[in-house]
């Protein structure tokens, strides 16, 4: 489950921010995860519960916002939603697609005390 290592990395960021900015507690964490990132939201929730134990984020709420996958067709230059990193353009049937969003994962927001 790579979600555990992803969450461990997120916790390093949160702990660094707590130290640098001087907050003692995190009450809410908002993650933005692209639909094409290969991350299971429920596995991230489990990893969050495990990784926050004994940290400044223990007991915090986790909110996960999904971002849509978008691809751009090289042939016709149109952008459209996708659910996979492969396929064909729905406008011209071209197969040369570039993913322009949906692979990202970022710490979007922390609510702290």
Residue pairs with C-beta under 8 A, 6 or more apart in sequence:
1 43
1 47
2 38
2 39
3 39
3 40
3 43
3 44
3 46
3 47
4 43
4 47
4 50
4 51
6 39
6 44
6 47
6 105
7 44
7 47
7 48
7 50
7 51
8 47
8 51
10 29
10 31
10 51
10 107
11 51
11 52
11 55
11 57
13 107
14 26
14 29
14 55
14 56
14 57
14 107
14 110
15 55
15 56
17 23
17 110
18 24
18 26
18 56
18 112
21 112
23 56
23 112
23 113
24 56
24 113
25 56
25 57
25 60
25 112
25 113
26 56
26 57
26 60
26 110
26 111
26 112
26 113
27 59
27 60
27 61
27 111
27 112
27 113
28 60
28 61
28 62
28 63
28 109
28 110
28 111
29 48
29 57
29 60
29 61
29 62
29 63
29 107
29 109
29 110
29 111
30 63
30 64
30 65
30 107
30 108
30 109
30 110
31 44
31 62
31 63
31 64
31 65
31 105
31 106
31 107
31 108
32 64
32 65
32 67
32 104
32 105
32 106
32 108
33 39
33 41
33 44
33 64
33 65
33 66
33 67
33 104
33 105
34 66
34 67
34 68
34 69
34 101
34 102
34 103
34 104
34 105
35 66
35 67
35 68
35 69
35 83
35 102
36 69
36 82
36 83
36 84
36 85
36 99
36 102
36 103
37 102
37 103
37 104
37 105
39 105
41 64
41 66
44 62
44 64
45 62
45 64
48 62
52 58
52 59
52 60
60 111
65 108
67 101
67 102
67 104
68 81
68 101
68 102
69 81
69 82
69 83
69 84
69 85
69 99
69 101
69 102
69 103
70 79
70 80
70 81
70 82
70 99
70 100
70 101
70 102
71 79
71 80
71 82
71 87
71 89
71 97
71 98
71 99
71 100
72 78
72 79
72 97
72 98
72 100
73 79
73 80
73 89
73 91
73 92
73 94
73 96
73 97
74 94
74 96
74 97
74 98
75 89
75 92
75 94
75 96
76 89
76 91
76 92
76 94
78 89
78 91
78 92
79 100
80 89
80 90
80 91
82 97
82 99
82 102
85 99
85 103
86 97
87 95
87 97
88 94
88 95
88 97
89 95
89 97
